[in-house]
């Protein structure tokens, strides 16, 4: 059974790489076999892109639950966290460097939250929650990056797919060559015909 399950996980591009993080592994291990089979075939409603959405949503929702016990101070919402990590992914993609400094992280978080309206948290608290309660890891030098390159690529592809679906040119995809995995994500998120038309 374990070997069959591992073969299924290997069959979905880069899901095995994502599983190197123990928490991600627990989320992947809980995915229903039918969803993994469907994503492996790439022909149904559950694609690799949709599996990523399910896993990343679970991670961010868990982080909000973790910091919001009864009586806790305000925390970033799931939507705020999605917006923050998407902005960070876009920034890292455009600079072709997988790392961001704490100062850059704080500035980007403040800009994102300011654009969303009056923030419930001060900039330092918000940056701390993004740094410690999203999809980022910190290295020995104090720089931040995504847990796995595929997360950054999914976030950029997800934003671009939304733009393609609305007839807006996805400028972020023009600054670098996309990987085969990103192409799969785009197709899974907005459909082969729309991607080919773009």
N, CA, C and O of each residue as an XYZ file, in Angstrom:
792
protein
N       0.826     -1.205      0.000
C       0.000      0.000      0.000
C       0.861      1.257      0.000
O       0.586      2.209     -0.729
N       1.906      1.250      0.825
C       2.780      2.425      0.899
C       3.475      2.669     -0.430
O       3.598      3.813     -0.867
N       3.936      1.592     -1.084
C       4.612      1.746     -2.372
C       3.651      2.271     -3.433
O       4.030      3.100     -4.261
N       2.410      1.790     -3.410
C       1.406      2.259     -4.372
C       1.104      3.732     -4.153
O       0.955      4.492     -5.110
N       1.015      4.131     -2.887
C       0.741      5.534     -2.552
C       1.894      6.428     -3.000
O       1.675      7.510     -3.545
N       3.130      5.966     -2.765
C       4.310      6.726     -3.170
C       4.357      6.863     -4.689
O       4.725      7.918     -5.207
N       3.989      5.815     -5.396
C       3.957      5.873     -6.862
C       2.940      6.900     -7.338
O       3.185      7.608     -8.315
N       1.795      6.988     -6.653
C       0.791      7.993     -7.008
C       1.325      9.404     -6.787
O       1.150     10.284     -7.630
N       1.976      9.608     -5.648
C       2.528     10.934     -5.338
C       3.597     11.303     -6.362
O       3.664     12.448     -6.809
N       4.438     10.326     -6.734
C       5.469     10.583     -7.748
C       4.853     10.912     -9.100
O       5.465     11.611     -9.909
N       3.646     10.414     -9.350
C       2.987     10.625    -10.632
C       2.461     12.028    -10.839
O       2.132     12.400    -11.966
N       2.374     12.819     -9.778
C       1.931     14.214     -9.900
C       3.184     15.070     -9.829
O       3.884     15.087     -8.817
N       3.454     15.773    -10.907
C       4.719     16.495    -11.040
C       5.025     17.385     -9.840
O       4.223     18.236     -9.454
N       6.204     17.167     -9.261
C       6.796     17.940     -8.158
C       6.061     17.832     -6.824
O       6.416     18.533     -5.876
N       5.057     16.981     -6.726
C       4.391     16.791     -5.441
C       5.334     16.101     -4.462
O       5.287     16.363     -3.260
N       6.184     15.224     -4.974
C       7.149     14.533     -4.109
C       8.141     15.540     -3.521
O       8.505     15.435     -2.349
N       8.580     16.511     -4.322
C       9.495     17.543     -3.820
C       8.854     18.365     -2.721
O       9.504     18.717     -1.737
N       7.578     18.671     -2.891
C       6.836     19.431     -1.891
C       6.709     18.646     -0.589
O       6.636     19.231      0.492
N       6.684     17.333     -0.699
C       6.484     16.486      0.477
C       7.717     16.397      1.373
O       7.667     15.746      2.416
N       8.813     17.031      0.992
C      10.010     17.006      1.840
C       9.800     17.773      3.141
O      10.495     17.539      4.130
N       8.837     18.690      3.130
C       8.474     19.375      4.364
C       7.510     18.475      5.133
O       6.488     18.068      4.580
N       7.809     18.152      6.398
C       6.961     17.198      7.137
C       5.487     17.590      7.197
O       4.613     16.729      7.099
N       5.207     18.874      7.357
C       3.802     19.287      7.438
C       3.101     19.125      6.094
O       1.956     18.678      6.028
N       3.812     19.500      5.006
C       3.255     19.295      3.674
C       3.039     17.805      3.421
O       2.034     17.407      2.832
N       3.984     16.992      3.869
C       3.848     15.542      3.698
C       2.573     15.034      4.361
O       1.872     14.187      3.808
N       2.274     15.560      5.554
C       1.054     15.108      6.239
C      -0.189     15.498      5.438
O      -1.146     14.726      5.378
N      -0.193     16.691      4.818
C      -1.331     17.107      4.002
C      -1.444     16.221      2.758
O      -2.538     15.798      2.384
N      -0.306     15.950      2.128
C      -0.303     15.128      0.914
C      -0.744     13.706      1.233
O      -1.477     13.090      0.459
N      -0.296     13.186      2.376
C      -0.659     11.825      2.773
C      -2.160     11.684      2.997
O      -2.716     10.600      2.828
N      -2.817     12.784      3.379
C      -4.258     12.746      3.640
C      -5.111     12.937      2.391
O      -6.332     12.797      2.454
N      -4.485     13.257      1.254
C      -5.259     13.438      0.022
C      -5.923     12.124     -0.366
O      -5.285     11.073     -0.304
N      -7.180     12.162     -0.761
C      -7.845     10.938     -1.196
C      -7.169     10.343     -2.433
O      -6.716     11.070     -3.317
N      -7.109      9.028     -2.479
C      -6.464      8.332     -3.595
C      -7.075      8.726     -4.937
O      -6.364      8.858     -5.934
N      -8.405      8.914     -4.960
C      -9.077      9.282     -6.213
C      -8.550     10.609     -6.757
O      -8.386     10.769     -7.967
N      -8.283     11.571     -5.848
C      -7.778     12.873     -6.290
C      -6.376     12.738     -6.871
O      -6.055     13.365     -7.881
N      -5.542     11.919     -6.233
C      -4.194     11.714     -6.750
C      -4.230     11.039     -8.121
O      -3.478     11.412     -9.022
N      -5.107     10.045     -8.275
C      -5.247      9.358     -9.565
C      -5.705     10.317    -10.653
O      -5.182     10.302    -11.767
N      -6.679     11.143    -10.324
C      -7.207     12.097    -11.291
C      -6.147     13.126    -11.682
O      -6.021     13.478    -12.855
N      -5.383     13.608    -10.696
C      -4.326     14.580    -10.976
C      -3.215     13.950    -11.811
O      -2.646     14.598    -12.689
N      -2.909     12.682    -11.532
C      -1.865     11.987    -12.286
C      -2.257     11.863    -13.750
O      -1.424     12.042    -14.638
N      -3.536     11.555    -14.003
C      -4.023     11.425    -15.383
C      -4.117     12.791    -16.054
O      -3.910     12.904    -17.262
N      -4.431     13.836    -15.274
C      -4.523     15.192    -15.813
C      -5.723     15.428    -16.705
O      -5.726     16.353    -17.517
N      -6.742     14.600    -16.558
C      -7.884     14.725    -17.462
C      -9.171     15.133    -16.750
O     -10.163     15.444    -17.410
N      -9.174     15.137    -15.452
C     -10.410     15.422    -14.723
C     -10.408     16.789    -14.077
O      -9.602     17.656    -14.416
N     -11.323     16.969    -13.140
C     -11.475     18.236    -12.432
C     -10.290     18.480    -11.491
O      -9.860     19.619    -11.306
N      -9.766     17.401    -10.901
C      -8.629     17.533     -9.990
C      -7.342     17.420    -10.803
O      -6.975     16.340    -11.266
N      -6.676     18.539    -10.964
C      -5.393     18.597    -11.663
C      -4.296     18.804    -10.623
O      -4.577     18.990     -9.440
N      -3.040     18.769    -11.077
C      -1.938     19.071    -10.164
C      -2.115     20.471     -9.581
O      -1.838     20.698     -8.404
N      -2.575     21.403    -10.407
C      -2.797     22.778     -9.942
C      -3.855     22.821     -8.853
O      -3.719     23.569     -7.885
N      -4.910     22.023     -9.003
C      -5.972     22.005     -8.001
C      -5.487     21.343     -6.708
O      -5.860     21.772     -5.617
N      -4.657     20.302     -6.825
C      -4.086     19.684     -5.618
C      -3.254     20.701     -4.851
O      -3.329     20.772     -3.625
N      -2.464     21.485     -5.570
C      -1.668     22.524     -4.910
C      -2.581     23.518     -4.196
O      -2.300     23.922     -3.068
N      -3.678     23.913     -4.856
C      -4.601     24.856     -4.226
C      -5.142     24.266     -2.915
O      -5.211     24.960     -1.901
N      -5.522     22.995     -2.942
C      -6.061     22.344     -1.745
C      -5.027     22.298     -0.623
O      -5.336     22.600      0.529
N      -3.801     21.919     -0.968
C      -2.741     21.781      0.033
C      -2.349     23.138      0.615
O      -2.228     23.282      1.831
N      -2.152     24.131     -0.253
C      -1.740     25.456      0.224
C      -2.857     26.126      1.017
O      -2.593     26.815      2.002
N      -4.100     25.927      0.593
C      -5.231     26.472      1.362
C      -5.252     25.859      2.751
O      -5.458     26.559      3.743
N      -5.042     24.568      2.821
C      -5.054     23.884      4.118
C      -3.964     24.444      5.027
O      -4.183     24.642      6.222
N      -2.805     24.694      4.461
C      -1.688     25.245      5.238
C      -2.064     26.621      5.794
O      -1.920     26.862      6.992
N      -2.543     27.522      4.937
C      -2.848     28.888      5.376
C      -4.023     28.917      6.354
O      -3.998     29.674      7.324
N      -5.039     28.110      6.113
C      -6.163     28.047      7.053
C      -5.704     27.528      8.410
O      -6.157     28.015      9.446
N      -4.818     26.552      8.412
C      -4.271     26.024      9.670
C      -3.484     27.073     10.434
O      -3.528     27.124     11.664
N      -2.761     27.914      9.695
C      -1.987     28.980     10.348
C      -2.902     30.009     10.997
O      -2.615     30.492     12.093
N      -3.996     30.345     10.330
C      -4.948     31.300     10.915
C      -5.568     30.695     12.170
O      -5.687     31.376     13.188
N      -5.962     29.428     12.108
C      -6.535     28.756     13.287
C      -5.540     28.720     14.442
O      -5.915     28.885     15.603
N      -4.257     28.503     14.108
C      -3.221     28.381     15.135
C      -3.044     29.667     15.926
O      -2.814     29.626     17.134
N      -3.149     30.823     15.247
C      -2.904     32.097     15.932
C      -4.189     32.768     16.415
O      -4.151     33.877     16.947
N      -5.322     32.096     16.230
C      -6.589     32.709     16.620
C      -7.361     31.911     17.674
O      -8.565     31.707     17.519
N      -6.694     31.452     18.747
C      -7.493     30.831     19.809
C      -8.382     31.896     20.454
O      -8.180     33.091     20.238
N      -9.340     31.472     21.224
C     -10.278     32.403     21.853
C      -9.516     33.448     22.674
O      -8.653     33.112     23.485
N      -9.851     34.709     22.446
C      -9.235     35.803     23.189
C      -7.914     36.298     22.616
O      -7.304     37.209     23.177
N      -7.456     35.710     21.499
C      -6.178     36.119     20.900
C      -6.330     37.473     20.209
O      -7.432     37.840     19.801
N      -5.228     38.217     20.076
C      -5.291     39.492     19.358
C      -5.581     39.247     17.876
O      -5.484     38.112     17.409
N      -5.937     40.299     17.133
C      -6.265     40.136     15.708
C      -5.109     39.502     14.938
O      -3.937     39.679     15.272
N      -5.477     38.766     13.905
C      -4.477     38.121     13.057
C      -4.839     38.365     11.596
O      -5.961     38.752     11.270
N      -3.872     38.133     10.736
C      -4.140     38.232      9.306
C      -5.129     37.143      8.917
O      -5.052     36.014      9.402
N      -6.053     37.494      8.041
C      -7.026     36.516      7.550
C      -6.360     35.616      6.510
O      -5.240     35.877      6.072
N      -7.057     34.566      6.128
C      -6.559     33.682      5.068
C      -6.382     34.492      3.785
O      -5.381     34.336      3.086
N      -7.351     35.354      3.474
C      -7.263     36.177      2.265
C      -6.054     37.105      2.312
O      -5.363     37.270      1.307
N      -5.792     37.716      3.474
C      -4.615     38.585      3.618
C      -3.336     37.796      3.353
O      -2.421     38.284      2.691
N      -3.282     36.582      3.873
C      -2.087     35.743      3.692
C      -1.917     35.357      2.225
O      -0.801     35.373      1.707
N      -3.027     35.006      1.545
C      -2.947     34.704      0.114
C      -2.396     35.905     -0.641
O      -1.497     35.765     -1.470
N      -2.938     37.090     -0.354
C      -2.483     38.301     -1.042
C      -1.005     38.569     -0.785
O      -0.267     38.936     -1.699
N      -0.581     38.387      0.449
C       0.823     38.645      0.798
C       1.764     37.667      0.095
O       2.766     38.085     -0.484
N       1.453     36.367      0.139
C       2.364     35.400     -0.488
C       2.339     35.517     -2.013
O       3.346     35.252     -2.669
N       1.207     35.908     -2.578
C       1.149     36.110     -4.028
C       2.027     37.293     -4.424
O       2.761     37.220     -5.410
N       1.956     38.376     -3.665
C       2.802     39.543     -3.946
C       4.283     39.187     -3.803
O       5.108     39.610     -4.613
N       4.617     38.409     -2.774
C       6.008     37.998     -2.589
C       6.467     37.089     -3.725
O       7.590     37.221     -4.213
N       5.601     36.167     -4.146
C       5.953     35.271     -5.250
C       6.205     36.076     -6.525
O       7.174     35.827     -7.242
N       5.327     37.043     -6.804
C       5.490     37.890     -7.986
C       6.830     38.617     -7.923
O       7.559     38.678     -8.913
N       7.146     39.163     -6.759
C       8.410     39.903     -6.587
C       9.619     38.997     -6.797
O      10.556     39.359     -7.508
N       9.594     37.811     -6.174
C      10.718     36.881     -6.311
C      10.842     36.372     -7.745
O      11.952     36.179     -8.242
N       9.720     36.158     -8.403
C       9.742     35.696     -9.792
C      10.364     36.755    -10.700
O      11.153     36.428    -11.587
N      10.015     38.015    -10.481
C      10.513     39.086    -11.336
C      11.993     39.371    -11.117
O      12.683     39.828    -12.028
N      12.478     39.101     -9.912
C      13.901     39.359     -9.684
C      14.744     38.101     -9.859
O      15.962     38.143     -9.685
N      14.121     37.007    -10.194
C      14.774     35.718    -10.447
C      15.733     35.306     -9.322
O      16.767     34.685     -9.568
N      15.380     35.656     -8.118
C      16.157     35.281     -6.941
C      15.166     34.670     -5.954
O      14.154     35.295     -5.638
N      15.435     33.465     -5.464
C      14.440     32.824     -4.603
C      14.393     33.359     -3.177
O      13.599     32.879     -2.369
N      15.240     34.357     -2.849
C      15.317     34.844     -1.477
C      14.899     36.305     -1.369
O      15.071     37.092     -2.300
N      14.344     36.647     -0.204
C      13.944     38.022      0.087
C      14.393     38.337      1.517
O      14.288     37.497      2.411
N      14.889     39.547      1.715
C      15.355     39.931      3.052
C      14.171     40.260      3.952
O      13.049     40.447      3.481
N      14.436     40.326      5.242
C      13.390     40.693      6.200
C      12.863     42.096      5.906
O      11.656     42.329      5.977
N      13.756     43.034      5.578
C      13.331     44.405      5.276
C      12.408     44.435      4.061
O      11.396     45.136      4.066
N      12.755     43.671      3.012
C      11.909     43.607      1.816
C      10.563     42.960      2.143
O       9.517     43.399      1.665
N      10.606     41.916      2.960
C       9.377     41.231      3.363
C       8.458     42.190      4.113
O       7.257     42.243      3.845
N       9.021     42.945      5.051
C       8.221     43.902      5.814
C       7.620     44.967      4.898
O       6.444     45.308      5.028
N       8.426     45.491      3.972
C       7.938     46.542      3.064
C       6.840     45.996      2.150
O       5.819     46.654      1.952
N       7.040     44.808      1.597
C       6.035     44.224      0.707
C       4.739     43.917      1.450
O       3.651     44.162      0.929
N       4.852     43.388      2.653
C       3.654     43.085      3.445
C       2.878     44.357      3.747
O       1.652     44.385      3.641
N       3.595     45.408      4.125
C       2.931     46.689      4.429
C       2.203     47.220      3.197
O       1.078     47.706      3.310
N       2.835     47.133      2.009
C       2.199     47.612      0.772
C       0.935     46.821      0.450
O      -0.089     47.398      0.083
N       1.009     45.507      0.587
C      -0.148     44.658      0.277
C      -1.302     44.986      1.202
O      -2.431     45.175      0.749
N      -1.027     45.055      2.497
C      -2.094     45.309      3.455
C      -2.666     46.713      3.319
O      -3.861     46.924      3.526
N      -1.820     47.666      2.973
C      -2.285     49.040      2.764
C      -3.242     49.091      1.571
O      -4.240     49.811      1.604
N      -2.939     48.332      0.530
C      -3.795     48.305     -0.665
C      -5.152     47.660     -0.373
O      -6.134     47.944     -1.060
N      -5.211     46.800      0.635
C      -6.454     46.099      0.967
C      -7.390     46.943      1.829
O      -8.565     46.609      1.981
N      -6.880     48.021      2.386
C      -7.716     48.849      3.257
C      -7.063     49.027      4.604
O      -5.913     48.625      4.785
N      -7.761     49.618      5.558
C      -7.163     49.859      6.867
C      -6.742     48.539      7.527
O      -7.578     47.666      7.759
N      -5.440     48.394      7.829
C      -4.978     47.139      8.415
C      -5.419     46.965      9.863
O      -5.503     47.928     10.626
N      -5.699     45.708     10.223
C      -6.070     45.393     11.605
C      -4.835     45.258     12.477
O      -4.933     45.289     13.703
N      -3.670     45.109     11.853
C      -2.406     44.931     12.580
C      -1.417     46.000     12.168
O      -1.520     46.570     11.082
N      -0.448     46.273     13.048
C       0.618     47.175     12.627
C       1.552     46.411     11.682
O       1.506     45.182     11.615
N       2.387     47.137     10.965
C       3.224     46.548      9.918
C       4.156     45.467     10.456
O       4.351     44.440      9.806
N       4.735     45.686     11.636
C       5.668     44.692     12.194
C       4.961     43.386     12.528
O       5.471     42.305     12.231
N       3.778     43.485     13.151
C       3.019     42.281     13.503
C       2.573     41.536     12.257
O       2.613     40.307     12.212
N       2.147     42.285     11.241
C       1.714     41.659      9.989
C       2.877     40.957      9.308
O       2.739     39.827      8.840
N       4.033     41.634      9.252
C       5.218     41.012      8.632
C       5.631     39.760      9.391
O       6.026     38.767      8.779
N       5.546     39.794     10.712
C       5.888     38.613     11.508
C       4.959     37.451     11.165
O       5.409     36.313     11.031
N       3.663     37.735     11.022
C       2.710     36.663     10.712
C       2.923     36.120      9.304
O       2.748     34.924      9.070
N       3.297     36.979      8.371
C       3.589     36.490      7.017
C       4.863     35.645      7.043
O       4.916     34.582      6.424
N       5.890     36.114      7.758
C       7.156     35.390      7.801
C       7.037     34.041      8.513
O       7.650     33.056      8.102
N       6.244     34.010      9.581
C       6.190     32.787     10.387
C       4.945     31.949     10.155
O       4.884     30.800     10.594
N       3.947     32.506      9.469
C       2.684     31.793      9.346
C       2.151     31.700      7.938
O       0.940     31.710      7.720
N       3.076     31.608      6.964
C       2.609     31.380      5.600
C       3.399     30.217      5.019
O       3.514     29.170      5.656
N       3.926     30.379      3.856
C       4.574     29.279      3.138
C       6.073     29.525      2.992
O       6.711     29.025      2.065
N       6.626     30.307      3.928
C       8.021     30.714      3.844
C       8.893     29.990      4.858
O       8.417     29.521      5.892
N      10.168     29.912      4.542
C      11.174     29.416      5.483
C      12.305     30.441      5.520
O      12.505     31.204      4.575
N      13.039     30.442      6.633
C      14.143     31.392      6.815
C      15.454     30.620      6.842
O      15.548     29.568      7.474
N      16.475     31.149      6.150
C      17.774     30.473      6.152
C      18.689     31.059      7.229
O      18.288     31.947      7.981
N      19.912     30.557      7.292
C      20.865     30.969      8.337
C      21.234     32.446      8.242
O      21.561     33.068      9.253
N      21.185     33.015      7.029
C      21.522     34.433      6.838
C      20.344     35.356      7.139
O      20.491     36.578      7.099
N      19.186     34.787      7.438
C      18.018     35.605      7.756
C      17.156     35.959      6.556
O      16.229     36.760      6.677
N      17.447     35.374      5.398
C      16.622     35.611      4.209
C      15.483     34.609      4.164
O      15.575     33.516      4.724
N      14.409     34.995      3.489
C      13.225     34.150      3.388
C      13.056     33.652      1.957
O      13.407     34.334      0.995
N      12.512     32.449      1.845
C      12.151     31.880      0.545
C      10.935     30.990      0.754
O      10.554     30.702      1.888
N      10.333     30.560     -0.340
C       9.211     29.641     -0.224
C       9.714     28.252      0.144
O      10.851     27.887     -0.156
N       8.856     27.492      0.792
C       9.203     26.129      1.196
C       9.744     25.307      0.035
O      10.615     24.457      0.218
N       9.228     25.564     -1.147
C       9.631     24.820     -2.338
C       9.397     25.716     -3.552
O       8.443     26.493     -3.576
N      10.256     25.611     -4.548
C      10.133     26.425     -5.765
C       8.773     26.248     -6.425
O       8.249     27.188     -7.021
N       8.200     25.064     -6.326
C       6.906     24.821     -6.978
C       5.799     25.681     -6.376
O       4.832     26.004     -7.065
N       5.923     26.059     -5.095
C       4.913     26.932     -4.481
C       4.977     28.308     -5.122
O       3.946     28.877     -5.482
N       6.181     28.843     -5.264
C       6.357     30.140     -5.919
C       5.774     30.075     -7.332
O       5.046     30.978     -7.743
N       6.090     29.013     -8.073
C       5.606     28.885     -9.440
C       4.085     28.760     -9.486
O       3.447     29.317    -10.380
N       3.498     28.035     -8.534
C       2.039     27.905     -8.513
C       1.389     29.263     -8.253
O       0.413     29.616     -8.915
N       1.917     30.022     -7.301
C       1.338     31.323     -6.972
C       1.398     32.275     -8.168
O       0.427     32.975     -8.454
N       2.527     32.301     -8.860
C       2.665     33.163    -10.039
C       1.724     32.679    -11.143
O       1.063     33.492    -11.790
N       1.659     31.372    -11.364
C       0.773     30.815    -12.391
C      -0.691     31.074    -12.056
O      -1.490     31.353    -12.950
N      -1.049     30.985    -10.782
C      -2.427     31.208    -10.361
C      -2.844     32.652    -10.649
O      -3.933     32.893    -11.170
N      -1.990     33.596    -10.316
C      -2.302     34.997    -10.596
C      -2.392     35.234    -12.105
O      -3.296     35.923    -12.579
N      -1.447     34.656    -12.857
C      -1.448     34.825    -14.313
C      -2.684     34.186    -14.940
O      -3.259     34.740    -15.877
N      -3.094     33.032    -14.435
C      -4.288     32.356    -14.966
C      -5.525     33.229    -14.783
O      -6.378     33.302    -15.668
N      -5.617     33.890    -13.631
C      -6.732     34.805    -13.403
C      -6.724     35.962    -14.388
O      -7.777     36.391    -14.861
N      -5.535     36.465    -14.696
C      -5.419     37.568    -15.661
C      -5.801     37.094    -17.065
O      -6.524     37.784    -17.784
N      -5.309     35.912    -17.448
C      -5.631     35.364    -18.770
C      -7.140     35.170    -18.899
O      -7.733     35.494    -19.928
N      -7.754     34.638    -17.840
C      -9.199     34.395    -17.859
C      -9.996     35.686    -18.030
O     -11.109     35.663    -18.556
N      -9.429     36.821    -17.584
C     -10.115     38.112    -17.700
C      -9.615     38.932    -18.886
O      -9.941     40.113    -19.005
N      -8.823     38.308    -19.765
C      -8.338     39.001    -20.954
C      -7.255     40.019    -20.689
O      -7.007     40.890    -21.523
N      -6.599     39.924    -19.535
C      -5.518     40.850    -19.180
C      -4.190     40.145    -19.438
O      -3.995     39.019    -18.982
N      -3.266     40.793    -20.167
C      -1.977     40.142    -20.412
C      -1.234     39.889    -19.096
O      -1.085     40.806    -18.289
N      -0.769     38.661    -18.873
C      -0.045     38.349    -17.631
C       1.422     38.787    -17.736
O       2.294     37.988    -18.078
N       1.674     40.042    -17.444
C       3.023     40.606    -17.599
C       4.079     39.841    -16.819
O       5.228     39.758    -17.253
N       3.706     39.277    -15.669
C       4.697     38.578    -14.855
C       5.294     37.384    -15.583
O       6.414     36.973    -15.279
N       4.559     36.817    -16.545
C       5.077     35.658    -17.275
C       6.030     36.055    -18.389
O       6.682     35.196    -18.983
N       6.118     37.358    -18.680
C       6.970     37.806    -19.773
C       8.404     38.068    -19.333
O       9.287     38.226    -20.176
N       8.650     38.118    -18.022
C       9.989     38.484    -17.553
C      10.949     37.291    -17.487
O      12.165     37.479    -17.447
N      10.410     36.067    -17.475
C      11.254     34.862    -17.408
C      10.586     33.737    -18.172
O       9.374     33.738    -18.388
N      11.392     32.792    -18.571
C      10.843     31.597    -19.207
C      10.161     30.749    -18.143
O      10.720     30.520    -17.070
N       8.953     30.283    -18.443
C       8.254     29.469    -17.466
C       8.713     28.019    -17.582
O       9.137     27.565    -18.645
N       8.618     27.316    -16.477
C       9.013     25.907    -16.442
C       7.870     25.042    -16.958
O       6.732     25.504    -17.046
N       8.163     23.790    -17.300
C       7.078     22.869    -17.681
C       6.019     22.737    -16.582
O       4.831     22.601    -16.874
N       6.452     22.778    -15.325
C       5.499     22.688    -14.219
C       4.560     23.899    -14.222
O       3.354     23.748    -14.024
N       5.108     25.097    -14.444
C       4.255     26.289    -14.502
C       3.275     26.212    -15.661
O       2.124     26.633    -15.537
N       3.729     25.677    -16.784
C       2.831     25.507    -17.933
C       1.689     24.561    -17.556
O       0.532     24.815    -17.890
N       2.018     23.474    -16.860
C       0.974     22.544    -16.382
C       0.007     23.253    -15.446
O      -1.207     23.074    -15.542
N       0.554     24.060    -14.539
C      -0.298     24.800    -13.606
C      -1.248     25.732    -14.367
O      -2.445     25.774    -14.084
N      -0.705     26.478    -15.334
C      -1.532     27.406    -16.109
C      -2.666     26.676    -16.819
O      -3.814     27.118    -16.791
N      -2.334     25.565    -17.449
C      -3.350     24.780    -18.161
C      -4.389     24.251    -17.181
O      -5.588     24.275    -17.461
N      -3.923     23.773    -16.028
C      -4.846     23.251    -15.023
C      -5.735     24.321    -14.408
O      -6.860     24.039    -13.997
N      -5.229     25.550    -14.346
C      -5.974     26.633    -13.708
C      -6.941     27.358    -14.638
O      -8.015     27.780    -14.211
N      -6.562     27.504    -15.913
C      -7.474     28.257    -16.794
C      -7.793     27.554    -18.105
O      -8.513     28.108    -18.936
N      -7.284     26.365    -18.308
C      -7.646     25.604    -19.496
C      -6.668     25.749    -20.636
O      -6.113     26.823    -20.870
N      -6.464     24.651    -21.344
C      -5.501     24.614    -22.453
C      -5.834     25.646    -23.536
O      -4.935     26.329    -24.029
N      -7.112     25.769    -23.912
C      -7.477     26.677    -24.997
C      -7.145     28.122    -24.673
O      -6.634     28.847    -25.526
N      -7.431     28.552    -23.439
C      -7.111     29.938    -23.064
C      -5.601     30.164    -23.060
O      -5.125     31.212    -23.496
N      -4.848     29.176    -22.565
C      -3.391     29.328    -22.522
C      -2.850     29.394    -23.943
O      -1.998     30.231    -24.238
N      -3.332     28.525    -24.826
C      -2.859     28.531    -26.215
C      -3.241     29.829    -26.917
O      -2.461     30.363    -27.705
N      -4.433     30.335    -26.633
C      -4.858     31.609    -27.227
C      -3.949     32.747    -26.768
O      -3.621     33.637    -27.552
N      -3.542     32.717    -25.493
C      -2.646     33.745    -24.973
C      -1.301     33.621    -25.656
O      -0.388     34.394    -25.367
